[in-house]
Amino acid sequence: MVDPPRSVPGALLSRLLQNPLLRRVLRNSGYLLSANTLQAILSFVQSVLAARLLGVEALGLLGAITQFASVINRFTSFRMSELVISYVGHFGGRQQDRHAAAVFKAAALAEMTSSLLAYGILLVLAPLGARYFAQDPSLAGLFRLYGLSVLANLIAESSAGLLQILNRFRSIAFFTVGQSVLTLLLILVAFVRAEGLSAVLIAYLLGKVAYAVGISVTALVQAGRQWGRDWWKAPLTLLADRRGELVRFSLSTNITTTLTLVTRDSEMLWLSALSNPLQAGYYKVALAIMNIVIMPIDPLIRTTYREVSREIGGRRWENVRYLLRSGSVLSALWTIPAALGLIVLGPWLISTCWGGEFLPSYPSVVVLMLGVVAVNIFYWNRNVLLPLGKPGFPTGVYLVGAVLRVAGMLALVPALGALGIASLLSAFYLGTVAVLVLKTVKELQLAAAHAPRVAEI
């Protein structure tokens, strides 16, 4: 009996899955992929209900308030999850458990300090946020209320990094879905009761708190199982010889995060300040549609980074290149059809789900998809340079991109609103991805040319 011919994507996927490295990446991504897919669906429904309940302008205010707290929190953040993955993994591989525990302890203490600092800054700046971003000083109390999410995230980044390096992806997936379910249920209650902005904001707040507390408690329990109950007593002096290296790593990721905030993750604030909450409402819907394409790929970023770091440490350069090529192919199999489908069906989707008043969001959706295709397919564009010893290069690239994008926002957003900021984000994605991918390819070629050959998987 002759087997029926398989489609090109099916045959390609079958061939890719023959490699044990990629199978491990996908296995580790499985929980997160399922969780992120469910989260994307639940977030979509949340967005629709919130939009139907609040209307365009109030939805824009919601986006400004939530992003204000997020920006301040991430401004003081040192992306401790990346440091924990890199250095706990390094010491754990050498059976230096006390050193690994000291890394997690140091990361948690640093993150706790930065979170408390962020909350203090938020309390002070809340009146300014209400005046300039919400264009309504009376909303300062809501800015402070949502700021409680910052306190809940005291050690959430470090905890997420530890759970990843300990291969506890199931726990991360559980709390990711749990957060979305809780938020959706609370928004549904607000929708049925015809409540307003405050009720929806509290729903988002409680979801954030539930996730952060769950992740943090689980990580502390796992730390005790991994290193013993007294793991927290590991002296930080064990890291004295690497203090400078750890500080440089943290500062580099903090600067990169800050630049990313300015250029990519604070658009709602820029838009609210330079235009108005109405345009912010249109853009929030465009971002919700964009996230449909992005969220299923997010797990690959974390799991690929874990595997690539191990392969680079073992100087298995062909394995590294295979992981990157295969990951890009898998991402393209989802990204390109999804993006094209949303472009074609965009007007129907917006009018059916959010309502006809949100149709001005559609041009922004089309423009965003151009950049999303690039950043999704080359999702590894920044992270591979970290274990290659080039953490400063992405920082420089983002700095140039930040300067150009801020100049563009000041010039275009007052006149073009949501479409202007969407165009700038898409251009930022295309430009930075191109530069970082080329640099990564070059560094891998140089490393392979000057390294002794090691057995590949």
C-alpha positions in Angstrom: 0.0 0.0 0.0 1.4 3.4 -1.0 1.4 6.1 1.7 -0.6 9.1 0.7 1.6 12.1 -0.1 2.1 14.6 2.7 2.0 18.3 2.4 5.2 20.3 2.2 4.8 21.8 5.7 4.0 18.3 7.1 7.0 16.7 5.5 9.2 19.6 6.6 8.0 19.4 10.2 8.5 15.6 10.3 12.1 16.0 9.1 12.8 18.7 11.7 11.5 16.6 14.5 14.0 13.9 13.9 16.7 15.9 15.7 16.7 15.3 19.5 17.8 18.9 20.2 14.7 20.3 18.5 12.5 17.7 20.1 13.8 18.8 23.5 13.1 22.4 22.7 9.5 21.6 21.6 8.9 19.3 24.6 10.0 22.1 27.0 7.9 24.5 24.9 4.9 22.2 25.0 3.5 23.4 28.3 4.3 27.0 27.6 2.9 26.8 24.1 -0.4 25.3 25.3 -0.5 27.9 28.0 0.3 30.8 25.7 -2.2 29.6 23.1 -4.9 29.5 25.8 -3.7 32.8 27.2 -3.9 34.4 23.7 -7.5 33.2 23.4 -8.5 34.3 26.9 -6.7 37.7 26.4 -8.6 38.1 23.2 -11.9 37.5 24.9 -10.8 39.9 27.8 -10.1 42.6 25.2 -13.4 42.1 23.5 -15.4 42.2 26.7 -13.5 45.2 28.0 -13.9 47.1 24.8 -17.7 46.4 24.6 -18.1 47.5 28.2 -15.9 50.6 28.2 -15.9 51.9 24.7 -12.9 53.3 22.7 -11.8 56.1 25.0 -12.1 54.3 28.3 -10.2 51.3 26.8 -7.4 53.7 25.9 -7.4 54.9 29.5 -7.2 51.3 30.7 -4.1 50.8 28.5 -2.4 53.9 29.7 -2.9 53.0 33.4 -1.7 49.4 33.1 1.3 50.3 30.9 2.3 53.2 33.2 2.9 50.7 36.1 4.5 48.2 33.8 7.0 50.7 32.4 8.1 52.0 35.8 8.5 48.4 37.1 10.6 47.4 34.1 12.5 50.6 34.1 14.2 49.5 37.4 14.3 45.9 36.4 17.5 44.0 35.6 15.8 41.1 33.8 16.9 38.7 36.5 15.3 35.7 34.8 18.1 35.9 32.2 20.8 36.2 34.8 19.4 33.2 36.8 19.1 31.0 33.7 22.7 31.8 32.7 24.5 31.5 36.0 22.4 29.1 38.0 22.7 26.8 34.9 26.4 27.4 34.8 27.1 26.5 38.4 24.5 23.7 38.4 26.2 22.1 35.5 29.4 22.0 37.6 27.6 20.6 40.6 28.4 23.8 42.6 25.0 24.0 44.3 26.0 26.6 46.9 27.1 28.9 44.2 23.9 28.4 42.2 21.9 29.1 45.4 23.9 32.2 46.0 23.1 33.4 42.4 19.4 33.0 43.0 19.6 34.7 46.3 21.5 37.6 44.9 19.1 38.0 42.0 16.0 37.8 44.3 17.5 40.5 46.6 18.4 42.8 43.8 14.9 42.3 42.2 13.2 43.0 45.5 15.1 46.2 45.9 14.3 47.3 42.4 10.6 46.5 42.9 10.3 48.5 46.1 12.1 51.4 44.3 9.7 51.1 41.4 6.6 51.3 43.7 8.0 54.4 45.4 8.6 56.1 42.1 5.1 55.1 40.9 3.4 56.6 44.0 5.3 59.9 43.4 4.6 60.0 39.6 1.0 58.9 39.7 -0.5 62.4 39.6 1.7 63.3 36.6 0.7 60.1 34.9 -3.0 60.9 35.3 -2.5 64.4 34.0 -0.4 63.7 30.9 -1.3 60.2 29.9 -4.9 59.9 31.0 -5.4 63.6 30.5 -7.5 63.5 33.7 -5.9 64.3 37.1 -8.8 62.7 39.0 -7.6 59.3 37.9 -4.4 59.4 40.0 -5.9 57.0 42.5 -6.4 54.4 39.8 -2.8 54.7 38.8 -1.7 54.1 42.4 -4.2 51.2 42.8 -2.8 49.3 39.8 0.7 50.0 41.1 0.1 47.3 43.7 0.9 44.9 40.9 4.6 46.1 41.2 4.7 45.1 44.8 3.4 41.6 44.0 6.2 41.1 41.5 8.9 41.4 44.2 10.9 38.4 43.0 8.7 37.1 40.1 11.4 37.5 37.4 14.1 35.6 39.4 11.5 33.0 40.2 10.5 32.5 36.6 14.1 32.1 35.6 14.7 29.5 38.3 11.6 27.5 37.3 12.9 27.5 33.7 16.4 26.3 34.5 14.9 23.6 36.8 12.7 22.5 33.9 9.4 23.4 35.7 7.7 24.7 32.7 4.5 23.0 33.7 4.3 25.3 36.8 4.8 28.4 34.6 2.1 27.3 32.2 -0.3 26.6 35.1 0.0 30.1 36.5 0.0 31.7 33.1 -3.4 30.2 32.3 -4.6 30.7 35.8 -3.9 34.4 35.6 -5.9 34.7 32.4 -8.8 32.6 33.6 -9.1 34.7 36.8 -8.9 38.0 34.9 -11.5 36.9 32.4 -13.9 35.7 35.0 -13.6 39.0 36.9 -14.1 41.0 33.7 -17.1 38.9 32.8 -18.6 39.7 36.2 -18.0 43.4 35.5 -19.5 43.1 32.1 -22.7 41.4 33.4 -23.0 44.0 36.1 -22.3 46.8 33.6 -19.5 48.2 35.8 -16.9 50.7 34.7 -13.2 51.3 34.4 -12.3 50.6 38.0 -13.8 47.1 38.0 -11.9 46.1 34.8 -8.7 47.6 36.3 -9.1 45.5 39.5 -9.6 42.4 37.4 -6.3 42.9 35.6 -4.6 43.7 38.9 -5.8 40.6 40.7 -4.7 38.5 37.7 -1.2 40.0 37.9 -1.0 39.5 41.6 -2.1 35.8 41.4 0.5 35.0 38.8 3.4 36.8 40.6 2.6 35.3 44.0 2.1 31.8 42.5 5.4 31.8 40.6 7.3 33.2 43.5 6.1 30.7 46.1 6.6 27.8 43.7 10.2 28.9 43.0 11.0 29.2 46.7 9.6 25.7 47.3 11.7 24.3 44.3 14.8 26.1 45.6 14.4 24.2 48.9 14.0 20.9 47.1 17.0 21.6 44.9 19.5 23.0 47.4 18.0 22.1 50.9 16.0 24.2 53.3 19.0 26.4 54.2 19.7 27.4 50.6 19.0 31.0 51.4 22.0 31.0 53.8 24.4 30.6 50.9 26.9 33.5 51.3 27.1 36.0 48.5 30.9 36.0 49.0 30.9 32.8 46.9 30.3 35.1 43.9 33.0 37.6 44.8 35.3 36.5 41.9 32.4 37.0 39.4 30.9 40.2 40.9 32.0 42.4 38.1 30.8 39.9 35.5 27.4 39.7 37.2 27.0 43.4 37.5 27.9 44.0 33.8 25.4 41.4 32.7 22.7 42.9 34.8 23.4 46.5 33.7 23.5 45.4 30.1 20.1 43.7 30.3 18.7 46.7 32.3 19.8 49.2 29.7 18.4 47.0 26.9 15.1 46.7 28.8 15.0 50.5 29.3 15.6 51.1 25.6 13.0 48.5 24.7 10.5 50.3 27.0 11.2 53.6 25.3 10.9 52.2 21.8 8.4 49.3 22.0 6.6 48.7 25.3 5.4 52.2 26.1 3.5 53.1 23.0 0.2 53.5 24.9 1.8 56.2 27.0 3.4 58.0 24.0 0.2 57.8 22.1 -1.9 59.1 25.0 0.5 62.0 25.6 1.1 63.0 22.0 -2.4 62.3 20.7 -5.5 61.3 22.8 -7.1 58.3 24.6 -9.3 57.7 21.6 -6.2 56.9 19.4 -4.9 54.8 22.3 -8.1 52.8 22.3 -7.7 52.1 18.6 -4.1 51.0 19.1 -4.9 48.7 22.0 -7.2 46.7 19.7 -4.5 46.6 17.1 -2.1 45.2 19.7 -4.6 42.6 20.8 -4.8 41.3 17.3 -1.0 41.5 16.9 -0.6 39.3 20.1 -2.6 36.6 18.4 0.4 36.0 16.1 3.1 36.7 18.7 2.0 34.8 21.8 2.3 31.2 20.4 5.9 31.9 19.5 6.9 33.4 22.9 7.7 29.9 24.5 10.3 29.2 21.8 12.3 32.3 23.0 12.7 30.9 26.5 13.3 27.3 25.6 15.6 28.0 22.7 17.7 30.3 24.8 18.1 27.6 27.4 19.3 25.0 24.8 21.4 27.4 22.8 23.2 28.5 26.0 24.1 24.9 26.7 25.3 24.2 23.1 27.4 27.3 23.0 28.9 26.4 26.4 29.8 23.0 24.8 31.1 24.7 21.7 28.8 22.6 19.5 28.3 25.2 16.8 26.5 23.1 14.3 23.9 22.3 16.9 23.5 26.0 17.6 23.0 26.8 13.9 20.5 23.9 13.5 18.4 25.1 16.5 18.2 28.6 15.1 17.4 27.5 11.5 14.8 25.0 12.7 13.2 27.4 15.1 12.8 30.0 12.4 11.2 27.5 10.0 8.7 26.3 12.7 7.9 29.9 13.5 7.3 30.8 9.9 4.9 27.9 9.5 2.7 29.6 12.0 3.5 33.3 11.5 3.0 33.8 7.8 -0.4 32.1 7.4 -1.7 33.7 10.6 -0.5 37.2 9.6 -2.0 36.9 6.2 -5.3 35.6 7.6 -5.6 38.5 10.0 -4.9 41.0 7.3 -7.6 39.5 5.1 -10.2 39.0 7.9 -9.2 42.1 9.9 -12.2 44.3 9.2 -14.7 41.5 9.8 -12.9 40.5 13.0 -12.8 44.0 14.4 -16.4 44.9 13.6 -17.7 41.5 14.8 -15.8 41.3 18.0 -15.1 44.8 19.2 -17.7 46.7 17.2 -17.8 49.0 14.2 -16.5 52.0 16.3 -13.1 50.2 16.4 -12.7 49.8 12.6 -10.1 52.7 12.5 -7.8 50.2 14.2 -7.5 48.1 10.9 -4.7 50.2 9.1 -2.5 49.8 12.2 -3.1 46.1 12.2 -1.9 45.8 8.6 1.3 47.9 9.3 2.1 46.0 12.5 2.0 42.6 10.7 4.9 43.6 8.6 7.2 43.9 11.6 5.7 41.0 13.5 6.5 38.6 10.7 10.2 39.5 10.9 10.5 39.5 14.7 8.6 36.2 15.0 10.6 34.3 12.4 13.9 35.5 13.9 12.6 35.4 17.5 16.1 34.5 18.7 17.7 37.7 17.3 18.9 39.2 20.6 19.2 36.3 23.0 21.9 34.3 21.2 24.4 37.1 21.5 24.2 36.9 25.3 25.9 33.5 25.8 28.2 34.5 22.8 29.7 37.1 25.1 28.2 40.1 23.2 25.5 41.5 25.6 26.5 45.0 24.8 25.8 44.8 21.0 22.0 44.5 21.3 22.1 47.5 23.7 23.9 49.6 21.1 21.4 48.6 18.4 18.4 49.4 20.6 20.0 52.7 21.6 20.2 53.8 17.9 16.7 52.4 17.3 15.4 54.3 20.4 16.8 57.6 19.3 15.3 57.2 15.8 11.9 56.0 17.1 11.5 58.8 19.6 12.3 61.3 17.0 9.8 59.6 14.7 7.1 59.6 17.4 7.5 63.3 18.1 7.2 64.0 14.4 4.4 61.6 13.3 2.2 60.6 16.2 0.5 64.0 16.8 -0.7 63.9 13.2 -1.1 60.2 12.5 -2.1 58.9 15.9 -2.3 55.1 16.1 -1.2 54.5 12.5 2.0 56.6 13.1 3.1 54.7 16.2 2.3 51.4 14.5 4.4 52.3 11.5 7.4 53.2 13.8 7.1 50.0 15.8 7.1 47.9 12.6 10.1 49.8 11.2 11.9 49.3 14.6 11.3 45.5 14.4 12.5 45.3 10.8 15.6 47.3 11.4 16.8 45.8 14.7 16.1 42.3 13.7 18.1 42.7 10.5 21.2 44.0 12.3 21.1 41.5 15.2 20.5 38.5 12.9 23.5 39.5 10.7 25.7 40.0 13.8 24.6 36.6 15.3 25.4 34.8 12.1 28.8 36.5 11.9 29.7 35.7 15.5 28.7 32.0 15.0 30.9 31.8 11.9 33.9 33.3 13.7 33.4 31.0 16.7 33.2 27.9 14.6 36.2 28.8 12.6 38.5 29.3 15.6 37.2 26.4 17.8 38.3 22.8 17.9 35.7 20.4 16.5 33.3 18.9 19.1 30.9 16.0 18.6 27.5 17.2 17.6 24.2 15.7 18.5 
